[in-house]
């Protein structure tokens, strides 16, 4: 095995964290669909799919380096925020939480002189910069709307999704 047991354990936890993020975003997508906001719902569904891809990417890496994947239970999303802005704020808070988790993995890789895992994790460090920026942009658009003008928010997000955000 090319990774330590401790790193293997932490990567398994991060797999769960990524799938949990996907679960949270899918729940938010459902709430937005209930409000008739199909574009915002699609945006969250897209990000849920990205989070699942992140979890799978780590899972594949663990196998590649001879580790053992041990999937854990994914917690239920919990109570939904009462407003759309609250949902996006919760998503941003969650992205910051994931960023801290990734940074902790990088610190462990550095501590263990696990250069292969450190190299692998750089993609996630860069991805989290993008994730935080994209959710922050959505939150800014929602704040500018004043909690109204949802059709304009939807139009702006449709354009952003078309452009690849």
Secondary structure, DSSP 8 states (H G I E B T S, - for coil): --S-HHHHHHHHHHHHHHHHHHHHHHHHHHHHHHTT-HHHHHHHHHHHHHHHHHHHHHHHHHHHTT------------S--SSHHHHHHHHHHHHHHHHHHHHHHHHHHHHHT-HHHHHHHHHHHHHHHHHHHHHHHHHHHHHHHTT--HHHHHHHHHHHHHHT-
